[in-house]
């Protein structure tokens, strides 16, 4: 039987609904024109004529939590200990093998669909 990978990831987007509401990701966009002003913080004395076509860096600043977007909660998220008092694993200690294998994908978008793999 052949295998296939299903990417369950979601792109981080500005104001995408998540739970709870205070954890909704926020992206602040700075365009090239505004970026020129921000570059002055890094290079005192710089002027628009010093930059190609007077434009600076375009930058996206993200405010988010570890709960934003697609993620796997580490045991440590729930409690500092597990399995009889053992120190709970942080996300970098969760075996990658736990994230791969046969599964069922539930798409709870506008129409409900079930995919088995």
LINBELJO-V220807 format. One record per residue. N is the residue number from 1. RES is the residue in three letters. D_LAST is the distance of its C-alpha to the last C-alpha in Angstrom with 1 decimal. Layout:
{{N,RES,D_LAST} {N,RES,D_LAST}}
//
This chain:
{{1,UNK,10.4} {2,UNK,9.7} {3,UNK,7.7} {4,UNK,7.4} {5,UNK,8.5} {6,UNK,8.4} {7,UNK,12.0} {8,UNK,12.7} {9,UNK,16.4} {10,UNK,19.2} {11,UNK,22.4} {12,UNK,25.5} {13,UNK,27.7} {14,UNK,31.2} {15,UNK,31.5} {16,UNK,27.8} {17,UNK,27.6} {18,UNK,26.6} {19,UNK,27.8} {20,UNK,30.7} {21,UNK,32.6} {22,UNK,34.7} {23,UNK,31.6} {24,UNK,30.8} {25,UNK,30.7} {26,UNK,33.9} {27,UNK,34.5} {28,UNK,38.1} {29,UNK,38.6} {30,UNK,41.7} {31,UNK,42.5} {32,UNK,44.7} {33,UNK,47.9} {34,UNK,47.4} {35,UNK,46.1} {36,UNK,49.6} {37,UNK,51.0} {38,UNK,48.5} {39,UNK,49.4} {40,UNK,52.9} {41,UNK,51.7} {42,UNK,50.7} {43,UNK,53.6} {44,UNK,56.8} {45,UNK,59.2} {46,UNK,56.6} {47,UNK,57.3} {48,UNK,55.3} {49,UNK,57.5} {50,UNK,56.1} {51,UNK,52.6} {52,UNK,51.3} {53,UNK,52.1} {54,UNK,52.7} {55,UNK,49.0} {56,UNK,47.2} {57,UNK,43.7} {58,UNK,40.9} {59,UNK,39.2} {60,UNK,36.4} {61,UNK,36.9} {62,UNK,34.0} {63,UNK,34.6} {64,UNK,31.5} {65,UNK,30.4} {66,UNK,27.7} {67,UNK,26.0} {68,UNK,25.8} {69,UNK,22.7} {70,UNK,19.3} {71,UNK,20.1} {72,UNK,19.5} {73,UNK,22.5} {74,UNK,24.2} {75,UNK,25.8} {76,UNK,29.1} {77,UNK,28.4} {78,UNK,28.9} {79,UNK,31.7} {80,UNK,33.7} {81,UNK,33.1} {82,UNK,30.4} {83,UNK,30.4} {84,UNK,34.1} {85,UNK,35.5} {86,UNK,33.7} {87,UNK,33.6} {88,UNK,30.3} {89,UNK,28.1} {90,UNK,28.1} {91,UNK,25.1} {92,UNK,26.1} {93,UNK,26.1} {94,UNK,22.5} {95,UNK,20.8} {96,UNK,18.3} {97,UNK,16.2} {98,UNK,15.6} {99,UNK,13.8} {100,UNK,11.1} {101,UNK,8.7} {102,UNK,5.8} {103,UNK,5.8} {104,UNK,6.3} {105,UNK,8.0} {106,UNK,11.3} {107,UNK,13.5} {108,UNK,16.9} {109,UNK,18.8} {110,UNK,21.6} {111,UNK,19.4} {112,UNK,16.7} {113,UNK,13.4} {114,UNK,10.1} {115,UNK,6.7} {116,UNK,3.8} {117,UNK,0.0}}
//
